[in-house]
Amino acid sequence: MKYTHPKKVLVIGAGFSGLSAANYLAKEGFEVSVYEKHDMSGGRARQFSEGGFKFDMGPTWYWMPDVFEKFFADFNKKTIDYYRLQRLDPGYKVFFGEDDFMDIPEKLEDIYNLFEREESGGGKFLKRFLKHAEYNYKVAMDKVVYMPGKSPLELISVATVSRLGQFISSITQMVRSGVKSERLRQILEFPVLFLGAKPEQTPAFYCFMNYADMVLGTWYPQGGMYSVVSAFEKLAEENGVSLNFNANVEKIVSQNGMVKGVVVNGKLVEADAVVSGADYYHTETLLDIKDRNYSESYWNKKVFAPSALLFYVGFNKKLKNLAHHTLFFDTSFKQHAISIYDDKVWPENPLFYASFPSLTDRDCSPLGSEAAIFLIPIATGLTDSSDMRNKYFDEIMDRLEKITQQSVKDNVVLKRSYCVNDFKRDYNAYGGNAYGLSNILKQTAFLKPKLQNKKLTNMFYTGQLTVPGPGVPPAIISGKIVSGLVTQYLNKKS
């Protein structure tokens, strides 16, 4: 429906969920304005550049390419209209120690052979496992993830009922019933870390992440993930969305049980509906207490996905023995998870992840140099200090040198760290979380925070703390879902 006098919708935050919602709402004919506190779009997916080095500050993995294609297809566009994709081979490398690693190849048949070489019967198990994963992926994409999380009935269908047991059992149980090799187990369990929970607490149904990993593959958008942000922003401009940067929303104003508008940089901007892609808890603090969906105690009881200690590093030489995505699993996976979810302390000998985008994209670093992003998952709410950051940087540099058998510490020419305090300051992230809520059973689907305010019917929420959950593809889907609710609401009011 196109309106002669269009309804006005304000979107708080220009992350993936906010930009997704803004595009869909503009397509429906609403007058859409986005207010972003930073000087660029992207939210956690912003970009940092210095000295010829270029870094994605948040997401670096491009998985589930079908979700991106579906998004652009909704606007009669294709991803190729905005950015080029390259499938990585290997998809990623996993180090288990010195000169002890596995490269996960692009071709599925090669992955089967890799598993079979590691453990007799491993390839056969993986084929069976990925059949389950494929079925679950299609069920999730067709039946579950586009649901608004209003009712448990959304999960009930012939397809999901047949998978009921996989909501009760865990990924760990499913994986460890089929392979004995600890290395293969870690490879199959690691993708659910994107969901922000321990494998033993993640329903087996989420094995569909392995389908995304090994079948759909790992891709790289030329220019990095920020090129995808730029595509969403360009599409928004084409759709007539007004993008406002350095625009901090300080208050959400209500009147007579409705949102009247938002205060941006001291000025009231009125609207017919408001969608917040900012941190859910923070958004609620912008409302009067009587208008909030949830109390402080509600958030205190929630299980949050990890925070992260990140380093953006420039080296003045090319590095060797690495892949674009490299996982360092040379220490205890289990102990690191315990430090995050159970003990909530700084980890000893943590696992870490590294991305070297300049191995694929020459524009990410000066000639003859290397750009690197290092990430250590950590618990939320930790005391964050420069001394602690430096301690862990030294540790992972030592391990990088030892495991990959090369000197690197003396070649660091640029270093920037990012941790709990930064997530709180830049994104108002509850506890300094990096990924939102853990996708454990009691926080799945209709058990997540609601997309619509129960007291202010024209106030809506989107992003990683709502359905479907953490990650870039879910954030995009969340924007689509909430735009449908807003459209339905405003059409009834017209």
VEXTOR-751306 format. One record per residue (C-alpha): residue in three letters; x, y, z. Coordinates in nm, 2 decimals. Layout:
residues N
r  xx  yy  zz
ALA  X  Y  Z
...
END
This chain:
residues 494
r  xx  yy  zz
MET  0.00  0.00  0.00
LYS  0.13  0.35  -0.09
TYR  0.00  0.64  0.12
THR  -0.09  0.99  0.00
HIS  0.02  1.11  0.34
PRO  0.26  0.84  0.45
LYS  0.29  0.73  0.81
LYS  0.62  0.82  0.97
VAL  0.84  0.54  1.12
LEU  1.16  0.61  1.31
VAL  1.43  0.34  1.33
ILE  1.69  0.37  1.61
GLY  2.02  0.23  1.50
ALA  2.17  0.16  1.16
GLY  2.30  -0.19  1.22
PHE  2.19  -0.48  1.00
SER  1.85  -0.53  1.17
GLY  1.77  -0.15  1.17
LEU  1.87  -0.11  0.80
SER  1.68  -0.43  0.71
ALA  1.36  -0.30  0.88
ALA  1.40  0.04  0.73
ASN  1.42  -0.10  0.38
TYR  1.12  -0.32  0.42
LEU  0.91  -0.04  0.58
ALA  1.01  0.21  0.30
LYS  0.90  -0.05  0.04
GLU  0.56  -0.05  0.21
GLY  0.53  0.32  0.14
PHE  0.61  0.46  0.49
GLU  0.82  0.76  0.55
VAL  1.12  0.61  0.72
SER  1.40  0.79  0.91
VAL  1.70  0.61  1.07
TYR  1.88  0.77  1.36
GLU  2.24  0.64  1.43
LYS  2.46  0.76  1.71
HIS  2.78  0.69  1.52
ASP  2.91  0.86  1.21
MET  2.86  0.55  0.99
SER  2.62  0.26  0.95
GLY  2.68  -0.09  1.06
GLY  2.65  -0.10  1.44
ARG  2.87  -0.38  1.55
ALA  2.96  -0.43  1.18
ARG  3.14  -0.09  1.15
GLN  3.47  -0.05  0.98
PHE  3.80  0.07  1.12
SER  4.08  0.21  0.89
GLU  4.42  0.35  0.97
GLY  4.76  0.37  0.80
GLY  4.64  0.18  0.49
PHE  4.49  -0.11  0.70
LYS  4.12  -0.18  0.69
PHE  3.94  -0.39  0.95
ASP  3.58  -0.52  1.00
MET  3.52  -0.43  1.36
GLY  3.26  -0.70  1.42
PRO  3.13  -0.99  1.20
THR  3.39  -1.13  0.97
TRP  3.22  -1.46  0.86
TYR  2.98  -1.45  0.56
TRP  2.77  -1.77  0.61
MET  2.41  -1.85  0.49
PRO  2.44  -1.67  0.15
ASP  2.08  -1.76  0.07
VAL  1.96  -1.52  0.34
PHE  2.14  -1.23  0.18
GLU  2.01  -1.33  -0.16
LYS  1.65  -1.35  -0.03
PHE  1.68  -1.01  0.12
PHE  1.79  -0.84  -0.20
ALA  1.54  -1.04  -0.41
ASP  1.26  -0.89  -0.20
PHE  1.36  -0.56  -0.37
ASN  1.42  -0.71  -0.71
LYS  1.79  -0.69  -0.66
LYS  2.08  -0.93  -0.63
THR  2.39  -0.93  -0.41
ILE  2.61  -0.89  -0.73
ASP  2.43  -0.55  -0.79
TYR  2.62  -0.43  -0.48
TYR  2.92  -0.65  -0.40
ARG  3.12  -0.95  -0.53
LEU  3.15  -1.27  -0.34
GLN  3.43  -1.52  -0.33
ARG  3.40  -1.87  -0.18
LEU  3.70  -1.94  0.04
ASP  3.91  -2.25  0.00
PRO  3.99  -2.36  0.26
GLY  3.68  -2.23  0.43
TYR  3.90  -2.21  0.75
LYS  4.20  -2.37  0.91
VAL  4.20  -2.52  1.26
PHE  4.52  -2.55  1.46
PHE  4.53  -2.81  1.74
GLY  4.90  -2.75  1.82
GLU  5.24  -2.70  1.65
ASP  5.23  -2.83  1.30
ASP  4.90  -3.00  1.38
PHE  4.61  -2.85  1.19
MET  4.32  -2.93  0.95
ASP  4.21  -2.72  0.65
ILE  3.84  -2.74  0.59
PRO  3.81  -2.76  0.21
GLU  3.56  -2.60  -0.01
LYS  3.43  -2.92  -0.17
LEU  3.20  -3.14  0.04
GLU  3.35  -3.47  -0.09
ASP  3.69  -3.35  0.02
ILE  3.55  -3.28  0.37
TYR  3.41  -3.64  0.38
ASN  3.75  -3.77  0.29
LEU  3.92  -3.55  0.55
PHE  3.69  -3.70  0.82
GLU  3.74  -4.05  0.70
ARG  4.12  -4.01  0.71
GLU  4.10  -3.88  1.07
GLU  3.87  -4.16  1.19
SER  3.75  -4.48  1.02
GLY  3.38  -4.42  0.96
GLY  3.41  -4.05  1.02
GLY  3.31  -3.97  0.66
LYS  3.01  -4.19  0.67
PHE  2.89  -4.04  1.00
LEU  2.94  -3.69  0.85
LYS  2.72  -3.77  0.56
ARG  2.44  -3.89  0.79
PHE  2.49  -3.59  1.02
LEU  2.47  -3.34  0.73
LYS  2.15  -3.50  0.61
HIS  1.99  -3.42  0.94
ALA  2.16  -3.07  0.92
GLU  2.02  -3.01  0.58
TYR  1.66  -3.11  0.68
ASN  1.68  -2.89  0.99
TYR  1.82  -2.60  0.79
LYS  1.53  -2.61  0.54
VAL  1.28  -2.65  0.83
ALA  1.44  -2.35  1.01
MET  1.45  -2.13  0.70
ASP  1.10  -2.23  0.58
LYS  0.91  -2.28  0.90
VAL  1.08  -2.13  1.21
VAL  1.31  -1.83  1.17
TYR  1.07  -1.59  1.00
MET  0.81  -1.64  1.28
PRO  0.75  -1.34  1.51
GLY  0.80  -1.54  1.84
LYS  0.44  -1.47  1.97
SER  0.34  -1.83  2.05
PRO  0.48  -2.18  2.10
LEU  0.23  -2.29  1.82
GLU  0.47  -2.13  1.57
LEU  0.71  -2.42  1.63
ILE  0.45  -2.69  1.57
SER  0.43  -2.84  1.23
VAL  0.48  -3.19  1.08
ALA  0.84  -3.10  1.00
THR  0.92  -2.97  1.35
VAL  0.73  -3.24  1.55
SER  0.94  -3.50  1.37
ARG  1.25  -3.33  1.52
LEU  1.11  -3.29  1.87
GLY  1.39  -3.51  2.01
GLN  1.65  -3.27  1.87
PHE  1.51  -2.99  2.08
ILE  1.57  -3.20  2.39
SER  1.91  -3.35  2.32
SER  2.22  -3.14  2.26
ILE  2.47  -3.08  1.98
THR  2.73  -3.24  2.20
GLN  2.53  -3.56  2.24
MET  2.46  -3.58  1.87
VAL  2.82  -3.52  1.77
ARG  2.98  -3.74  2.03
SER  2.75  -4.04  1.96
GLY  2.91  -4.06  1.61
VAL  3.28  -3.97  1.63
LYS  3.55  -4.04  1.88
SER  3.82  -3.80  1.75
GLU  3.83  -3.50  1.97
ARG  3.95  -3.30  1.67
LEU  3.65  -3.39  1.46
ARG  3.42  -3.32  1.76
GLN  3.56  -2.97  1.80
ILE  3.51  -2.90  1.43
LEU  3.15  -3.01  1.44
GLU  3.08  -2.83  1.77
PHE  3.24  -2.50  1.69
PRO  2.97  -2.35  1.45
VAL  2.71  -2.33  1.73
LEU  2.95  -2.09  1.91
PHE  2.80  -1.84  1.67
LEU  2.47  -1.89  1.86
GLY  2.64  -1.79  2.18
ALA  2.61  -2.10  2.39
LYS  2.80  -2.41  2.49
PRO  2.75  -2.71  2.25
GLU  2.62  -2.92  2.54
GLN  2.35  -2.66  2.61
THR  2.25  -2.60  2.25
PRO  1.96  -2.81  2.11
ALA  2.07  -3.07  1.85
PHE  1.83  -2.91  1.61
TYR  2.08  -2.63  1.56
CYS  2.31  -2.87  1.38
PHE  2.18  -2.68  1.08
MET  2.47  -2.45  1.14
ASN  2.70  -2.73  1.02
TYR  2.50  -2.73  0.69
ALA  2.57  -2.36  0.66
ASP  2.93  -2.43  0.73
MET  3.02  -2.73  0.52
VAL  2.75  -2.73  0.24
LEU  2.67  -2.36  0.18
GLY  3.03  -2.27  0.25
THR  3.23  -1.98  0.38
TRP  3.24  -1.67  0.16
TYR  3.41  -1.34  0.15
PRO  3.25  -1.02  0.02
GLN  3.51  -0.81  -0.16
GLY  3.59  -0.51  0.06
GLY  3.49  -0.71  0.38
MET  3.16  -0.73  0.57
TYR  3.14  -0.35  0.56
SER  3.07  -0.37  0.18
VAL  2.75  -0.56  0.28
VAL  2.67  -0.28  0.52
SER  2.73  -0.03  0.24
ALA  2.49  -0.23  0.02
PHE  2.21  -0.22  0.28
GLU  2.27  0.16  0.32
LYS  2.27  0.22  -0.06
LEU  1.95  0.02  -0.10
ALA  1.80  0.23  0.18
GLU  1.89  0.55  0.00
GLU  1.74  0.41  -0.32
ASN  1.42  0.33  -0.13
GLY  1.40  0.69  0.00
VAL  1.50  0.62  0.36
SER  1.64  0.92  0.55
LEU  1.97  0.82  0.72
ASN  2.08  1.05  1.00
PHE  2.43  1.00  1.16
ASN  2.57  1.14  1.48
ALA  2.21  1.14  1.59
ASN  2.19  1.01  1.95
VAL  1.84  0.91  2.07
GLU  1.82  1.03  2.43
LYS  1.46  0.96  2.52
ILE  1.15  0.78  2.38
VAL  0.85  0.99  2.47
SER  0.50  0.84  2.53
GLN  0.16  1.00  2.56
ASN  -0.18  0.84  2.63
GLY  -0.04  0.48  2.59
MET  0.14  0.55  2.27
VAL  0.49  0.65  2.16
LYS  0.47  1.01  2.05
GLY  0.83  1.03  1.92
VAL  1.20  1.03  2.02
VAL  1.43  1.30  2.15
VAL  1.73  1.32  1.92
ASN  2.02  1.54  2.02
GLY  1.78  1.74  2.24
LYS  1.50  1.77  1.98
LEU  1.17  1.59  1.98
VAL  1.10  1.40  1.65
GLU  0.74  1.27  1.63
ALA  0.64  0.94  1.47
ASP  0.35  0.71  1.41
ALA  0.57  0.41  1.51
VAL  0.92  0.35  1.65
VAL  1.15  0.05  1.58
SER  1.46  0.01  1.79
GLY  1.75  -0.19  1.66
ALA  1.96  -0.07  1.95
ASP  2.03  -0.29  2.26
TYR  1.69  -0.40  2.39
TYR  1.77  -0.33  2.76
HIS  1.92  0.01  2.67
THR  1.61  0.09  2.46
GLU  1.39  0.02  2.76
THR  1.59  0.26  2.97
LEU  1.49  0.54  2.73
LEU  1.12  0.47  2.82
ASP  0.94  0.56  3.14
ILE  0.95  0.27  3.38
LYS  0.58  0.21  3.35
ASP  0.61  0.16  2.97
ARG  0.89  -0.10  2.98
ASN  0.83  -0.46  2.86
TYR  1.07  -0.61  3.12
SER  1.21  -0.54  3.46
GLU  1.57  -0.53  3.57
SER  1.54  -0.87  3.73
TYR  1.42  -1.02  3.40
TRP  1.75  -0.92  3.23
ASN  1.95  -1.03  3.53
LYS  1.82  -1.38  3.49
LYS  1.89  -1.41  3.12
VAL  2.19  -1.61  2.98
PHE  2.39  -1.38  2.75
ALA  2.62  -1.49  2.47
PRO  2.99  -1.40  2.53
SER  3.16  -1.07  2.51
ALA  3.49  -1.05  2.32
LEU  3.84  -0.92  2.35
LEU  3.94  -0.81  2.00
PHE  4.26  -0.68  1.85
TYR  4.29  -0.51  1.51
VAL  4.66  -0.55  1.41
GLY  4.87  -0.44  1.12
PHE  5.19  -0.63  1.04
ASN  5.46  -0.49  0.82
LYS  5.52  -0.82  0.64
LYS  5.33  -1.10  0.49
LEU  5.25  -1.39  0.72
LYS  5.26  -1.76  0.63
ASN  5.10  -2.09  0.73
LEU  4.76  -1.92  0.79
ALA  4.42  -1.91  0.62
HIS  4.18  -1.62  0.59
HIS  3.98  -1.76  0.88
THR  4.20  -1.95  1.14
LEU  4.09  -2.11  1.46
PHE  4.34  -2.18  1.74
PHE  4.21  -2.48  1.93
ASP  4.54  -2.57  2.09
THR  4.40  -2.55  2.44
SER  4.10  -2.69  2.62
PHE  3.77  -2.60  2.45
LYS  3.58  -2.72  2.76
GLN  3.78  -2.51  3.01
HIS  3.74  -2.20  2.81
ALA  3.36  -2.25  2.79
ILE  3.35  -2.30  3.16
SER  3.53  -1.97  3.22
ILE  3.27  -1.79  3.00
TYR  2.94  -1.95  3.11
ASP  2.99  -2.10  3.45
ASP  3.27  -1.92  3.64
LYS  3.25  -1.59  3.45
VAL  3.62  -1.52  3.48
TRP  3.90  -1.42  3.25
PRO  4.01  -1.75  3.08
GLU  4.34  -1.92  3.12
ASN  4.50  -2.03  2.80
PRO  4.20  -1.93  2.59
LEU  4.11  -2.05  2.25
PHE  4.11  -1.77  1.99
TYR  4.01  -1.69  1.64
ALA  4.20  -1.49  1.38
SER  4.10  -1.34  1.05
PHE  4.35  -1.23  0.79
PRO  4.14  -1.05  0.53
SER  4.45  -0.93  0.34
LEU  4.53  -1.29  0.24
THR  4.22  -1.26  0.02
ASP  4.18  -0.89  -0.04
ARG  4.48  -0.68  -0.13
ASP  4.29  -0.36  -0.04
CYS  4.29  -0.45  0.33
SER  4.65  -0.36  0.39
PRO  4.95  -0.18  0.23
LEU  5.16  -0.37  -0.02
GLY  5.37  -0.63  0.16
SER  5.18  -0.60  0.48
GLU  4.91  -0.81  0.66
ALA  4.59  -0.70  0.83
ALA  4.47  -0.93  1.12
ILE  4.17  -0.94  1.35
PHE  4.21  -1.15  1.67
LEU  3.91  -1.25  1.89
ILE  3.90  -1.41  2.23
PRO  3.55  -1.50  2.35
ILE  3.51  -1.39  2.71
ALA  3.23  -1.37  2.97
THR  3.01  -1.06  2.99
GLY  3.06  -0.82  3.28
LEU  3.43  -0.87  3.34
THR  3.65  -0.59  3.47
ASP  3.82  -0.46  3.16
SER  4.16  -0.29  3.19
SER  4.45  -0.20  2.96
ASP  4.68  -0.43  3.16
MET  4.45  -0.73  3.10
ARG  4.42  -0.65  2.73
ASN  4.80  -0.63  2.70
LYS  4.85  -0.95  2.89
TYR  4.63  -1.14  2.64
PHE  4.78  -0.98  2.34
ASP  5.12  -1.09  2.44
GLU  4.99  -1.44  2.50
ILE  4.82  -1.48  2.17
MET  5.12  -1.33  1.98
ASP  5.35  -1.59  2.16
ARG  5.12  -1.87  2.06
LEU  5.08  -1.74  1.71
GLU  5.46  -1.74  1.67
LYS  5.50  -2.09  1.82
ILE  5.21  -2.26  1.64
THR  5.27  -2.11  1.29
GLN  5.65  -2.12  1.33
GLN  5.73  -1.76  1.24
SER  5.82  -1.43  1.42
VAL  5.55  -1.17  1.43
LYS  5.58  -0.96  1.75
ASP  5.85  -0.73  1.61
ASN  5.65  -0.67  1.30
VAL  5.34  -0.51  1.46
VAL  5.30  -0.16  1.33
LEU  4.94  -0.10  1.43
LYS  4.74  -0.23  1.72
ARG  4.39  -0.14  1.85
SER  4.20  -0.33  2.12
TYR  3.83  -0.35  2.18
CYS  3.66  -0.51  2.48
VAL  3.38  -0.50  2.74
ASN  3.41  -0.13  2.81
ASP  3.39  -0.05  2.44
PHE  3.08  -0.26  2.38
LYS  2.91  -0.08  2.66
ARG  3.02  0.27  2.55
ASP  2.96  0.22  2.17
TYR  2.65  0.00  2.17
ASN  2.51  0.03  2.52
ALA  2.54  -0.35  2.53
TYR  2.40  -0.51  2.84
GLY  2.70  -0.65  3.04
GLY  2.92  -0.56  2.74
ASN  2.79  -0.86  2.54
ALA  2.90  -0.90  2.18
TYR  2.64  -1.14  2.05
GLY  2.31  -1.09  2.23
LEU  2.13  -1.38  2.41
SER  2.25  -1.74  2.41
ASN  2.03  -1.97  2.19
ILE  1.97  -2.22  2.47
LEU  1.63  -2.40  2.48
LYS  1.47  -2.17  2.74
GLN  1.56  -1.86  2.53
THR  1.45  -1.99  2.19
ALA  1.17  -1.86  1.96
PHE  0.87  -1.74  2.16
LEU  1.08  -1.74  2.48
LYS  1.29  -1.45  2.36
PRO  1.21  -1.08  2.43
LYS  0.90  -0.97  2.23
LEU  0.92  -0.77  1.92
GLN  0.63  -0.54  2.02
ASN  0.59  -0.34  2.34
LYS  0.29  -0.47  2.55
LYS  0.20  -0.13  2.68
LEU  0.29  0.10  2.39
THR  0.15  -0.07  2.08
ASN  0.34  0.15  1.83
MET  0.68  0.07  1.99
PHE  0.88  -0.22  1.83
TYR  1.22  -0.39  1.88
THR  1.45  -0.58  1.64
GLY  1.80  -0.72  1.65
GLN  2.01  -0.99  1.82
LEU  1.81  -0.99  2.15
THR  1.49  -1.08  1.97
VAL  1.39  -1.35  1.73
PRO  1.56  -1.53  1.55
GLY  1.88  -1.45  1.75
PRO  2.24  -1.36  1.72
GLY  2.44  -1.33  1.40
VAL  2.41  -1.12  1.08
PRO  2.16  -1.34  0.89
PRO  1.92  -1.36  1.19
ALA  1.95  -0.98  1.23
ILE  1.85  -0.93  0.87
ILE  1.56  -1.17  0.92
SER  1.46  -0.99  1.24
GLY  1.43  -0.66  1.05
LYS  1.20  -0.83  0.80
ILE  0.98  -0.98  1.07
VAL  0.94  -0.66  1.27
SER  0.86  -0.46  0.95
GLY  0.57  -0.70  0.89
LEU  0.44  -0.63  1.24
VAL  0.47  -0.26  1.20
THR  0.30  -0.27  0.86
GLN  0.02  -0.47  1.00
TYR  -0.03  -0.23  1.29
LEU  -0.02  0.09  1.09
ASN  -0.25  -0.05  0.82
LYS  -0.51  -0.12  1.09
LYS  -0.47  0.24  1.21
SER  -0.51  0.40  0.87
END
